[in-house]
Amino acid sequence: MLLGLSIVAWALLAIWRVDAVERFTPVRLSISGLNLTVGLLFLARRPLEASGGLRKAALAMPSLAASGIAMSLAPPPSEWFLFMSAFFAASTAWTIASLAFLGRSFSVLPARRGLVTEGPYRLLRHPVYLGELLMLQVVGAASGSRAAQLICFAAIPLMALRILAEERVLSLDPAWGRYAHRTRWRLIPWLW
């Protein structure tokens, strides 16, 4: 509960603690919207049905770390090119919509809180991760930093490991087999 409240407060403060030029940029509003969504989902999520355990959590952590590091290397939102800001905002909107469908089944580390098969989850098994990867690729491009670009690129295989760890836990749900057969693509249609 405290974590959810902290993230909600962080989302709101991220808007109000910056100057007016930065406050209403598409990037700043997108990040705050995403953080607000995640904070609210922490407050509303279902009790844990099954945990992935320490090993699966360890497989998920590098992708979380890569995302955090890449975001910290991004330039101030007011310095982004308009098309990059727009693509970042669109990717974030996709992620927020996917999180909204995930709803009370939300979890950061591999766990089972209920299988979601509606909305974007009818198209892809992990639409939130697709949105996150798209956001990171824009961050890498906007940064102009080789280090940030490398971290954003490295996030792709790290996210794949996270997805595989999560699917091992989700496969314990009796409905998983039918869902995985119907929704064939994990992340990118016709590829994987």
N, C-alpha and C positions, 0 to 999 in steps of 0.2 A: 504494500500500500504506500509506504513512504517513498519507494523508488518511483512509483507512478506519479505521486504528487510532486516529487523533485523534478521529474522530467517535464511535467506540465508547467511548473514555475520557470524552469530553464527556458522553455519555448517562449513564454511570454516576456521574460526578461531580455531574451535575445533580440526582441523587436524594440523594446523601449530603452535599452541601455546604449544604443548607438545613435549617432547623429541623424538628422532627418534625411540626408542624402542616401545613407546606407539603409535606413529603416524600411523603405518601401520598394527596394529593388526586388525583381522576381526571384532572385536566388535567396535573399534573406527571408522573404515571405514563404518560399517553398520549404526551406530548412525548418523554419519555425512551425509551419503547418505539419510537416512530417514529425517533428519532435512532439508536438501537441497530440497528434494521433497516437503515437507510440505510448506516450504517457497515459492517455485515456484508456488504451487497450490494456496496459499493465493493471489499471484499476478495475477493469471489467472482466478480465479473463477467467476462464473456467479453472476449476481445480485440476491439478495434474493427474492424468490417467496412467501415464508411464513416462519415466525419465529415460533419457538416452544414456545416462551414466557419464562417468568421468572421461572415458576414452572418446566418446562421440562429442562431448563438449570440447575436448582438446582439439578435435578435428575442425570444429566450427570457429574456434577462437581466432585463428590467423586471418580469416576473412573479415571478421569484425575489427581486428586491429588494423588491417590494411585500409579499411574504409575510414577509420578515425584518423590515421596518419595522413592519408591522401587529402581529406577535408582540411586538416590543419595546414597543409601546404598550398591550399588554394589562395588565389589573390582575393583582395576585398571585392565583394559583389559589385560595387560601383565601377570596377575596372574591367568587368567581363564584356566581351562583345555581345551585342544584342541577340544575335542568332544563338550564341552559346547559352545565354541566360534563358532564352525561350525554350531551347531543347532541354535544359536542366529542369525548368519549370514543368514541361510536359512529362518528362521522365518521373519527376517527383509526384505529379498528379496521378500518373499510372500507379505508382507505388502506394500512394495514400488510398486510392480506390481499391487496390488489391488488399491492403490492410483492412479496409472497412468490410470487405467481404469475408476476410479471415476472422474478424471480430473477436469473439470470446475465445477462439482457438489459438490466439496469438501466443507465440513463444519465441524467445531469442535464441536459446540453445535447443538442440534436438530434443523434442519431447512430444508427447501425445496429449492433446487437449480436445480432441474431436476432429474428425475429417471434414474438410470443406471442399465441396465439389461444384459450387455455383459461381456465377460471374466469371471473372477472368480465370478462375480455377477450372472452368470447363475447357479452356483453350490450352493452358499450361499448368503443370503441377506446381510450379514455383514462380508465379508472376511477380511477387515482391522482389525476389532476387534478380529477375530481369531488370526491373526498374532501378534497383540499387546499382547494378553493373552499368547501366546506361548513364546514370548520374555520375558514377566514378569516371567513366571514359570522358565525359564532358569536363569534369574537374581536371583530369590530366591534360586535356587540350587547352583549357583556360589558363592553367598554371604556367605553361611554357617551361617548366622545370623538368629536366630529365629524370630527377629522382621521383617526382610526383607521377610522371608518366610511367615510369617503371613500376611503381607501387600499384597504380591503377591497372596496368596490364597484368601484373602478378595476381591481382584480385580475381581474375577469371578462373584459373585452375584452383585457387583457394576456395572460391565459391562452389566449384564442382565438388570438392571434397566435403564441404558443408552440406550440400544437397544430398550426396550419397549417404552421409551419416544420418541426416534427418529421415531419409526414406527407409533406412533400416528400422528406425523406431516406428514410423508410420505404418510400415508393412505388418505390424502386429495387429492392426485394426482389421477385423474380418471383412470390411468393405473395401480395403485397399486394393486387392487384386482386381476387382471389377473396375474400380476407378482408374488404376494405372493402365488397364487394358483399353478403356474408353478414351482416356486423356493420355495419349501416347508420349507427348513431348514434355520433357522436364523444364527446359529453359528457352530453347530456340526452335520454333516449328521447322520440321523437315531436316533438322540437324541433330538435336539432342534433347 
